[in-house]
Amino acid sequence: MRFSEIESHLRKFRVGIAGAGGLGSNCAVALARCGIGTLVIADFDVVEPANLNRQYYFSDQEGMLKTDAIKENILRINPNVSVITHCVTLDISNIPGVFAGCNVIVEAFDSDEMKEMLIETIQLKMPGIPVIIGSGLAGYGNNESIRSRKIDDTLYICGDELTTAGEDFPPMAPRVGIVANMQANTVIEILMLKK
């Protein structure tokens, strides 16, 4: 299948991204480059200097809302993508509204509690919508430990599922990028099977 055919097919779909940090910003850019029709991106944070080592932002965007900055960057890459942003803290009450109409949702949070809340909310209130989570991406090297795994019909995990980020074991651009691109690749794999 030619890229133009893949792009034409992907243009029909809407993908939600919960979080616009390292995973979310890089995954969003990968999906935009492939021609996803609509991206729905939710985050409440602003771009800080410490984000620039792994997130898809630029130094002149420091202080901007991440949702505004990522929309700006995506539209520079592919102006044909519709980018809908929500500057909110996601919770049980607003997730179904924010991600209404999405065919797939990508989880890109730092906190395990937020990951769990998102998965449970989608499974309960938006049954049947696939969720792709990132788990285990801190540090560097050890490429062979990073993988993608299907848990059930609607839940996928990308990462090594072991490493936890901390001050002495920070998330770094290479592994964050690998996992973000695995998430994007999983989204495309799912959507290419849909009519």
Secondary structure, 3 states (H helix, E strand, C coil): CCHHHHHHHHCCCEEEEECCCHHHHHHHHHHHHHCCCEEEEECCCECCHHHHHCCCCCHHHCCCEHHHHHHHHHHHHCCCCEEEEECCCCCCCCHHHHCCCCCEEEECCCCHHHHHHHHHHHHHHCCCCCEEEECCCEECCCHHHCEEEEEECCEEEEECCCCCCECCECECHHHHHHHHHHHHHHHHHHHHCCC
